[in-house]
Amino acid sequence: MANKVYIEAQNTLPVYDECDILVVGGGAAGHSAAIAAARAGAKNIILMERYGYMGGDVTGGYVIMVPKLSWYGKSFVRGIQEEWFTRLSPIPNAVLGPDLSKIGKDDDYALIGIWSRIHGCVSESEPKRLVRAVYYEPNQLKIEMDKMLLEHRDAIRVLCHSWGTKPIMEGNEVKGVIFESKEGRQAIFAKTVIDATGDGDIFRQTGAPFSTLADGKTRSSTTALVWRIGGVNYDLFFEWQKANPKEFAALRENLAKVAGFTCAPLPSAQNDICWVNNWHPNRDCAKIKDATETEMNTRNTMRDVLKYLQEVCPLAFRNSFIYDIAPQLGTRGSCRLKGEYIMTANDFAFAARHDDVIAWHSTICMINDCAPVEIPYRALLPQKVENLLAPGRHLSADNVAIDWLNLIPQCVGTGQAAGVAAAVASMDGVNVRNVDIRKVQEILIDQDVPLPRNERVDKSYTEVCEEYEYGLYTELARKAKADATGLKEYRQSSIPDPNKDAAH
Ligand SMILES: Cc1cc2nc3c(=O)[nH]c(=O)nc-3n(C[C@H](O)[C@H](O)[C@H](O)COP(=O)(O)OP(=O)(O)OC[C@H]3O[C@@H](n4cnc5c(N)ncnc54)[C@H](O)[C@@H]3O)c2cc1C
């Protein structure tokens, strides 16, 4: 059937609506974009989502852990990301993680001991210190994301169950999007389109350059179907890990034999629930076959994985059961933008500084000890095409850097920046390529996003970076620096296997 085609008849479509900013995809990036645009003053925004709820991976995919929001004593990732947790914290069992007031602490051994039970809450590097890393309950976040949108109902119109299928183009300018729903095929015109579908569903049809994820070694080229186990005692599981280091070291390998792919039980916001993350290698989440096989193969092995855990660690899993299965596929990566700037390992190894910085993010990258890295606006801006931005997990980064940049904080942060940029462009009557980036940065700072080299941002952020040399002097980075004399390129071969012991 490969060469067989069907020529669709020309069609007249109803125009459903018109707006200033159309966000396609309501995940971490798209939801943040719509909220940030409204808060920046935009009044005519549409947020389109193919499912019936917001969040994408962070709610429907049951990805329930936000890592590395801080570095040493400073919390670099704030804005809408930290707002999620401020809003959820009064709700019982909705969030779990070291308190903001305690981060960076390296002398409270009792507290460090308590938090070392929970993956990511204590630094990997010495001296061991508390890290702002937060586990949350996805259903509570789903409710909260709706509430955030409802607070801006004067500015944002939400369309659920609407699937953006095609950009409307005039030359190299995006003018809107065609979408499908139970009401049929319709058009929406927009001055700016924010493609936040995660897989470049819109930008890959515009003529903007993009790449597909071909490197099977990367975490981003794995798919997942997350599920949760109830009736667990995670504290006892941790005790078992300490008492049985050999068995624990072999657990992943043994689970991989049982399941046929890597999987791992991880903590959640509640002691009696754990989530089972998994990694199906060499899969493209935008391919029908890969998506279908991931879902069906994972479900097919869940009972066996549970049985194995009950046998190997009855202490913690004796009363456990399949609690629930994520309603949607875990999508880590597919198409990625080749934007005006392509982020690479060099950004991390050499702490690249960008005048158009829109987010300052600590990441899970070990080559710089998870130090903050600057994300430039150009990493969301396509080449060749106008009126379009692409925040979230499909932003412009190479095969290596994407594994450190498609995490939740970076998706929220780039989404927030895209929303502000689209609002400023709309209010100033320019397109997003020519937006006044200084204005965008100032509004982001008003929205609680710390940015480097800005007088209005607490100097202690920069001081921390300088004191610890932007993480450049970790063993790996020192090697990178040595390698780089004359080369100016970080040696990709010296990067540790990103899938080894991964939790994300
Ligand atoms: C199993 C797994 C574990 C992970 N672990 C971690 C972790 O521990 N910590 C961490 O920080 N990150 C983790 N990540 C990565 C992180 O969760 C994602 O990269 C991030 O949430 C992606 O956000 P996004 O908004 O860019 O994309 P998505 O969450 O994919 O959101 C895209 C949204 O757009 C909608 N959409 C897609 N196409 C269309 C369309 N054509 N029309 C309309 N709507 C559309 C989708 O339904 C979705 O709501 C993990 C990812 C997976 C899959």
The ligand as an ORCA input file, in Angstrom:
! r2SCAN-3c Opt
* xyz 0 1
  C       6.941      8.245     30.711
  C       7.560      9.587     30.815
  C       8.288      9.911     31.937
  C       8.813     11.170     32.070
  N       9.444     11.501     33.234
  C       9.702     12.784     33.499
  C      10.042     13.180     34.800
  O      10.152     12.369     35.710
  N      10.233     14.517     35.008
  C      10.125     15.427     34.005
  O      10.305     16.617     34.262
  N       9.797     15.079     32.752
  C       9.564     13.781     32.494
  N       9.149     13.413     31.240
  C       9.077     14.419     30.158
  C       7.904     15.381     30.301
  O       6.830     14.800     30.988
  C       7.394     15.832     28.928
  O       8.448     16.090     28.036
  C       6.561     17.112     29.065
  O       5.530     16.929     30.010
  C       6.015     17.482     27.695
  O       5.196     18.617     27.772
  P       4.632     19.264     26.417
  O       3.576     20.209     26.805
  O       5.760     19.764     25.595
  O       4.042     18.039     25.598
  P       2.815     17.066     25.930
  O       2.719     16.782     27.367
  O       2.927     15.931     25.000
  O       1.559     17.961     25.565
  C       1.089     18.105     24.263
  C      -0.403     18.358     24.348
  O      -0.897     18.630     23.072
  C      -2.013     17.792     22.791
  N      -1.947     17.562     21.356
  C      -1.015     16.862     20.680
  N      -1.237     16.938     19.367
  C      -2.334     17.705     19.206
  C      -3.036     18.171     18.076
  N      -2.629     17.867     16.846
  N      -4.126     18.971     18.272
  C      -4.544     19.285     19.528
  N      -3.901     18.867     20.631
  C      -2.799     18.110     20.463
  C      -1.792     16.550     23.624
  O      -2.981     15.862     23.886
  C      -1.169     17.158     24.885
  O      -2.136     17.598     25.803
  C       8.649     12.129     31.035
  C       7.941     11.792     29.877
  C       7.391     10.533     29.770
  C       6.595     10.197     28.555
*
